[in-house]
Amino acid sequence: MTKSPAAATGIGLGVAAGANAGLQYVERNVHQAEQDRIAEAAGPLAPGVIGRWSVTHRIPIEDDEHGDLVVTRLIGAADFRCKEIVFSVDTVKEKMPDRAFYTATVCQDGQAWKWASAEPATERWGSLQ
């Protein structure tokens, strides 16, 4: 297309940057779907009650995931309801069950429960993650 090495390099870097930005966008959407499913499962739970969560991804760039969760503490007031949670991500590694545990905060936003932890809350921070 061009005989200029600098132009060819610039075009190549531009294409790579565009592809990378597209992949990051898709990954953020996948992670937001996981966060939304966890928050939805935690919303109706009382402290100490164990619930289940799962997500099936529309775009299969990551495995579908599932696990358990428990509300460990209520935070806030009547118009500012949040919950601290501990949740697991259950997978199989080398044909053996594997379970990783994480903590997060979810808050009620109207009728829905949403992920509220600063990391990795994809909706809030977007490309800054």
C-alpha positions as CSV (number, residue, x, y, z in Angstrom):
1,M,0.0,0.0,0.0
2,T,2.8,2.4,0.8
3,K,6.5,2.5,0.3
4,S,7.1,4.6,3.4
5,P,8.2,2.5,6.4
6,A,7.0,5.3,8.8
7,A,3.5,5.4,7.2
8,A,3.3,1.6,7.3
9,T,4.3,1.5,10.9
10,G,1.8,4.2,11.8
11,I,-1.0,2.3,10.0
12,G,0.0,-0.9,11.8
13,L,0.0,0.8,15.2
14,G,-3.4,2.4,14.5
15,V,-4.9,-0.9,13.6
16,A,-3.4,-2.6,16.6
17,A,-4.7,0.2,18.9
18,G,-8.2,0.0,17.5
19,A,-8.3,-3.8,17.9
20,N,-7.0,-3.5,21.5
21,A,-9.6,-0.8,22.3
22,G,-12.4,-3.1,20.9
23,L,-11.2,-6.1,22.9
24,Q,-11.1,-4.0,26.1
25,Y,-14.7,-2.8,25.5
26,V,-15.9,-6.4,25.1
27,E,-14.0,-7.5,28.2
28,R,-15.6,-4.6,30.2
29,N,-19.0,-5.8,29.1
30,V,-18.3,-9.4,30.1
31,H,-17.0,-8.3,33.5
32,Q,-20.0,-6.0,34.0
33,A,-22.4,-8.9,33.3
34,E,-20.6,-11.0,36.0
35,Q,-20.8,-8.1,38.4
36,D,-24.5,-7.6,37.7
37,R,-25.4,-11.3,38.2
38,I,-23.5,-11.3,41.6
39,A,-25.2,-8.1,42.7
40,E,-28.7,-9.4,41.6
41,A,-28.1,-12.6,43.6
42,A,-27.0,-10.7,46.7
43,G,-29.8,-8.2,46.7
44,P,-32.6,-10.3,48.3
45,L,-30.3,-12.1,50.7
46,A,-30.3,-11.5,54.4
47,P,-26.9,-11.5,56.2
48,G,-25.6,-15.1,56.7
49,V,-27.8,-16.6,54.1
50,I,-25.9,-18.4,51.3
51,G,-27.0,-17.8,47.7
52,R,-25.9,-18.9,44.3
53,W,-24.9,-16.8,41.3
54,S,-24.1,-17.7,37.7
55,V,-23.4,-16.0,34.4
56,T,-23.7,-17.2,30.8
57,H,-21.7,-14.9,28.4
58,R,-23.3,-13.9,25.1
59,I,-19.8,-13.4,23.7
60,P,-17.6,-16.4,24.6
61,I,-14.3,-14.7,25.2
62,E,-14.4,-15.9,28.8
63,D,-15.8,-19.1,30.4
64,D,-19.3,-19.0,31.9
65,E,-18.9,-18.8,35.7
66,H,-20.8,-19.5,38.8
67,G,-20.3,-19.7,42.6
68,D,-21.8,-19.1,46.0
69,L,-22.1,-15.8,47.9
70,V,-23.1,-14.6,51.4
71,V,-24.0,-11.2,52.7
72,T,-21.6,-10.4,55.6
73,R,-22.9,-7.0,56.6
74,L,-25.5,-4.4,55.8
75,I,-24.3,-0.8,55.3
76,G,-26.1,2.5,55.0
77,A,-29.7,3.6,55.8
78,A,-33.2,3.3,54.5
79,D,-32.5,5.3,51.3
80,F,-28.9,4.2,51.0
81,R,-28.8,0.4,51.2
82,C,-25.6,-1.5,50.6
83,K,-24.3,-4.9,51.5
84,E,-20.8,-6.3,51.9
85,I,-20.5,-9.7,50.3
86,V,-18.1,-12.6,50.0
87,F,-18.4,-14.6,46.9
88,S,-16.7,-17.6,45.2
89,V,-15.9,-18.3,41.6
90,D,-16.0,-22.0,41.1
91,T,-14.0,-23.6,38.3
92,V,-12.3,-26.8,37.4
93,K,-8.5,-26.9,37.0
94,E,-6.8,-30.1,36.0
95,K,-10.0,-32.1,36.5
96,M,-10.2,-30.9,40.1
97,P,-12.7,-28.4,41.6
98,D,-11.1,-25.1,42.4
99,R,-12.7,-22.2,44.3
100,A,-11.5,-18.7,44.7
101,F,-13.0,-16.2,47.2
102,Y,-13.5,-12.4,46.8
103,T,-15.2,-9.6,48.6
104,A,-17.2,-6.7,47.2
105,T,-19.9,-4.2,48.0
106,V,-23.2,-4.0,46.2
107,C,-25.8,-1.2,46.6
108,Q,-29.4,-0.8,45.8
109,D,-30.1,1.5,42.8
110,G,-33.8,1.9,42.5
111,Q,-35.2,-1.6,42.2
112,A,-31.9,-3.1,41.1
113,W,-28.7,-4.0,43.0
114,K,-25.5,-2.9,41.4
115,W,-21.8,-3.5,41.9
116,A,-20.4,-0.7,44.1
117,S,-16.7,-1.7,44.7
118,A,-14.3,0.7,43.2
119,E,-12.3,-2.1,41.7
120,P,-13.4,-3.7,39.4
121,A,-16.6,-1.6,38.9
122,T,-16.4,-1.4,35.1
123,E,-19.3,0.9,34.6
124,R,-17.9,3.6,36.8
125,W,-14.2,3.5,35.7
126,G,-14.4,2.3,32.2
127,S,-11.1,2.4,30.5
128,L,-9.3,3.5,33.7
129,Q,-9.1,0.0,35.0
